[in-house]
Amino acid sequence: MSNYQILAGAPHPLGATLSGSGCNFAVHCPNADAVELCLFDSITEKQVAAISLPAKTGKIWHGFIDGLQAGQLYGYRLQGDNNASVGLVFDSQKLLIDPYAKVLNRALVWDAKKYQGDSQEMVSKAVVTEASGNLDAPSKPNVPLDQTILYEAHVKGLTQLHPDVPDKYKGKFLGVCQPAIIEHLKSLGVTAVQLMPVFAFMPEPFITNKGLTNYWGYNPVNYFCPDPRYVINDAIGEFKTMVHTLHQAGIEVILDVVFNHTAEGGIEGPTLSFKGFDNISCYLFERNDYGAIDYQKYVNNSGCGNSVNTAFPYVLKMVMDSLRYWFSDMGVDGFRFDLAASLGRDPYEFSSLAGFFRTIRQDPTLIGCKLIAEPWDIGYGGYRLGQFPSNWLECNDKYRDTVRAFWRGDKGHTSDFATRLFGSRDVFPKENRSILTSVNNVTYHDGFTLQDLVSYAERHNEANLEQNRDGHGHNLSANYGVEGPTSDSQVIQLRERQKRNLFATLMLSQGTPHVLGGDELSRTQNGNNNAYCQDNEINWIHWDIDTTQQKFLRFCQAVIALRKSSSILSNLNFKDDHYSTGCNVEEIHWYRPDGERKLDGDWQDYNNQAFAVELKGPDNEYHEHWLLVFNTSEHDVRFHLPELYKEAAWKIMLDTRYDDWDKQPDVKIKHLYLQGSQSISVFKCSNSTN
């Protein structure tokens, strides 16, 4: 201790803050009797000092350690009452991770033996770091929302098997920004990589005890640290290099963030950080019939054992500090919020005027930040699709389920399909929400891949060691005659056509499209629709693709380019929608196959599985005139196309019956078109002499 001079320091900022002469430490822990800062050797992790923080200001303990430098490992031990019945769970044997730490020295892995008694050996150590700046960063791409194509990927899954990613970068942040990965993303046409959780996390004990792991990472222990699993040497530097390199290529970075729960679980869960500092404030607890709080029953709106109380001022500040840190210092462009309905609970009931929503909306730092909600949690009243503030985008499960059912051939979905196709205005009404609000997807990480959606009628999650009882049972999938892989050419052809139909629908729909990374490469998870615990080739993208898969990749590239080439297809502005000014469509007409306009009764026809929609823009230099034809029935349908002026004809831009994009017919049609079974065609009005 003679090597350290200990001063009172300052209560702000929270965390470990270096200055020219030493480091200030500040932690929120209002009910502790004493706070001990523990320092560790950077190589052996042996504790080399235990220093009592000398000062407390309000709810914050703090102290300044003279001479301390970057790279120092540290953690905390707290003295105080241990009485779970009143929410106090202080235990000086449990080493705690600083909630405001910016770097951890290693990944946190559950080990029951090492956790018993003194947990020092199990728990990762925080690292004192230099202040992070972003002065030399390239400007952010700031991709307009109507040009945004989201691509969901896992850091490891995206890079682990790529033959052109050097071995030392596989599974790491620096692998994501390798030239081969960027070239693929650019050639596909996506504009934003939505990374699955990168915050430091710990796999759940019950998964670890089975010999599996939490591959997805939805179990955080800290909201500021990049997870060491994705780091080679320099967590902050490597993450920022990834972001900056993607930005140079014009690609944005969206982080999937988990602020609804932590790895500490419920009453039986481990004490790792939040629970040890301020259990009462950080988590929500159930109330009895008289309104009294039962501190031994954690609210579990997340399904993961606890619910973070983001309505509490300190927790709200921590979440906002985290968002600003990742957006400003680390350079990301936006966030997708896991179980975002939990963030709108204030604290128990959801409100679109909740403190979190108000705070984030007025924050000047986060202006321009893309905000995407998973608009539900599993708690009471947790399904809140369409109820988020207007500056949010929302993942639309109604879109997913309707599109899946429609293309599977389920009858009675045509009217709903048309609604989803045009921005789900029943959920996101005109004038109040942008037509781009709906984040459209047919696949997401928590479900079947696109290949599996057309290859399996049932889930096959046996590898998860839960007797195939986990994962969603209502998948709206089909196998088209054979469960899983097959050599039957007819089955393969139909599966490929249905993949084209689903992907084309995604790109022709109004809203913000979301692509599950690897779908364009026909990635399979062998029928596993809940592969959260599989850190192996079930989840990793395979880049060696055959001829059939190459054709589908080419199709995906072309359809994305088609969407981006058109203002109407990417951002339809109606005359009567005053959310924004301007109008790019003068007429919209719906047609039956016989060429007659659809009437109200036609939409109620249970057997109606074929229709067309005409989109006609203003007569100006940007004039666009499109016809989209859909047929999900099992037989060809003869369509009478809308009449055009004498010199014009309908030019085929897309027809999903063709398995090779480059072999689509380059023809123009005036009157009749035989629309293939289970297919889409897109036509554009063109001068017939050209």
Secondary structure, 3 states (H helix, E strand, C coil): CCCCEEECCCCCCCEEEECCCEEEEEEECCCCCEEEEEEECCCCCCEEEEEECCEEECCEEEEEEECCCCCCEEEEEEECCEEHHHCEECCCCCCECCCCCCCECCCCCCCHHHHCCCCCCCCCCEECCCCCCCCCCCCCCCCCHHHCCEEEECHHHHHCCCCCCCHHHCCCHHHHCCHHHHHHHHHHCCCEEEECCCECECCCHHHHCCCCCCCCCCCECCCCCECHHHCCCCHHHHHHHHHHHHHHCCCEEEEEECCCCCCCCCCCCCCCCHHHHHHHHHECEEECCCCCEEEEEECCCCCCCCCECCCCHHHHHHHHHHHHHHHHHCCCCEEEECCHHHHHECCCCECCCCHHHHHHHHCHHHCCCEEEECCECCCCCCECCCCCCCCCEEECHHHHHHHHHHHHCCCCCHHHHHHHHECCCCCCCCCCCCCCCEEECCCCCCCCCHHHHCCCCCCCCHHHCCCCCCCCCCCCCCCCCCCCCCCCHHHHHHHHHHHHHHHHHHHHCECEEEEECCHHHCCCCCCCCCHHHCCCCCCCCCCCCCHHHHHHHHHHHHHHHHHHCCHHHHCCCCCCCCCCCCCCCCEEEEECCCCCECCHHHHCCCCCCEEEEEEECCCCCCCCEEEEEEECCCCCEEEECCCCCCCEEEEEEEECCCCCHHHCCCCEECCEEEECCCEEEEEEEEECCC
